[in-house]
Amino acid sequence: MTSRFITYPDLVESTDNHPVLLIGVSPYNIEDIGLFCKTSEKDFDIYLYREDIRDLEWLNEVHNRTSTTLIAEDSVVSIQPDTNMIKFGLSQDLINPLAYFQQYNNNI
């Protein structure tokens, strides 16, 4: 298996890949994560949610399917905070979403 980027409105069947939802990421973040995934020891299913989509049903479904949700601190999307939600940004412990993937890969 290899890492997969999944965009709205798609959903994929569960695999052994680590499922992650990204909200409010920049194209640069996506490119960095994609390059990282090419060399990662772990495979990921990465759902991408753009803030202009506004489909809360799909967002909630994906949030429930993933083990981690990474959301930009300045995102206008609001989801119910829970234990698998991590904010990223300059004022957060996690500066950018790539750091999460690197940490996860190192903890295998």
C-alpha positions as CSV (number, residue, x, y, z in Angstrom):
1,M,0.0,0.0,0.0
2,T,1.1,3.6,-0.4
3,S,-0.1,6.9,1.0
4,R,-3.2,8.4,-0.6
5,F,-4.5,12.0,-0.7
6,I,-8.3,12.0,-0.7
7,T,-10.3,15.0,-1.7
8,Y,-14.0,16.0,-1.4
9,P,-16.4,14.3,-2.1
10,D,-14.5,11.0,-2.1
11,L,-14.3,8.5,0.7
12,V,-12.1,5.4,0.7
13,E,-12.3,2.0,2.4
14,S,-10.2,1.6,5.5
15,T,-6.8,0.0,5.2
16,D,-3.7,-0.3,7.4
17,N,-2.8,3.3,6.4
18,H,-2.9,5.8,9.2
19,P,-6.0,8.1,8.4
20,V,-5.5,11.8,8.9
21,L,-7.8,14.8,8.1
22,L,-6.2,18.1,7.2
23,I,-8.2,21.3,7.4
24,G,-6.9,24.7,6.3
25,V,-3.6,23.5,4.9
26,S,-1.7,25.5,2.3
27,P,-0.6,24.1,-1.1
28,Y,2.9,24.3,0.3
29,N,2.0,22.1,3.3
30,I,0.4,19.6,0.9
31,E,3.5,19.5,-1.3
32,D,5.8,19.1,1.7
33,I,3.7,16.2,3.1
34,G,3.6,14.6,-0.4
35,L,7.3,14.7,-0.6
36,F,7.6,13.3,2.9
37,C,5.2,10.4,2.1
38,K,7.5,9.2,-0.7
39,T,10.2,8.3,1.8
40,S,8.1,7.6,4.9
41,E,8.1,4.1,6.5
42,K,4.4,4.5,7.2
43,D,1.5,4.9,4.8
44,F,-1.2,7.5,5.3
45,D,-4.7,8.1,4.0
46,I,-4.8,11.9,4.0
47,Y,-8.2,13.6,3.6
48,L,-8.0,17.2,2.5
49,Y,-10.8,19.6,3.4
50,R,-10.9,23.0,1.8
51,E,-12.7,25.7,3.8
52,D,-14.8,26.8,0.8
53,I,-16.5,23.3,0.5
54,R,-18.9,23.8,3.4
55,D,-20.2,20.2,3.4
56,L,-20.5,19.5,7.1
57,E,-21.9,16.0,6.5
58,W,-18.8,14.9,4.6
59,L,-16.5,16.7,7.1
60,N,-18.1,14.9,10.0
61,E,-18.0,11.5,8.2
62,V,-14.3,12.0,7.5
63,H,-13.6,13.2,11.0
64,N,-15.2,10.1,12.4
65,R,-13.1,7.9,10.0
66,T,-9.8,9.4,10.9
67,S,-7.6,8.9,13.9
68,T,-6.2,12.4,13.8
69,T,-7.5,15.8,12.6
70,L,-5.0,18.6,12.0
71,I,-6.6,22.0,11.7
72,A,-5.0,25.4,11.1
73,E,-5.2,27.7,14.1
74,D,-6.7,30.4,11.8
75,S,-9.2,28.1,10.1
76,V,-12.8,29.3,9.8
77,V,-14.0,25.7,10.0
78,S,-15.4,24.7,13.3
79,I,-15.5,21.1,14.5
80,Q,-16.2,19.8,17.9
81,P,-12.9,19.5,19.7
82,D,-11.9,16.1,20.9
83,T,-8.8,14.1,21.7
84,N,-7.8,13.4,18.1
85,M,-7.9,17.1,17.0
86,I,-4.6,19.0,16.9
87,K,-4.3,22.7,16.0
88,F,-1.2,23.8,14.1
89,G,0.2,27.3,13.5
90,L,2.8,29.8,14.8
91,S,1.3,30.0,18.3
92,Q,0.7,26.3,18.6
93,D,3.0,23.5,19.8
94,L,2.8,22.0,16.3
95,I,4.0,24.7,13.9
96,N,3.0,22.9,10.6
97,P,1.2,19.7,9.7
98,L,4.4,18.1,8.3
99,A,5.8,18.0,11.9
100,Y,3.0,15.6,12.9
101,F,3.8,13.2,10.0
102,Q,7.5,13.3,10.9
103,Q,6.8,12.6,14.6
104,Y,4.3,9.8,13.8
105,N,6.8,8.2,11.4
106,N,9.6,8.3,14.0
107,N,7.4,6.7,16.7
108,I,6.7,3.5,14.7
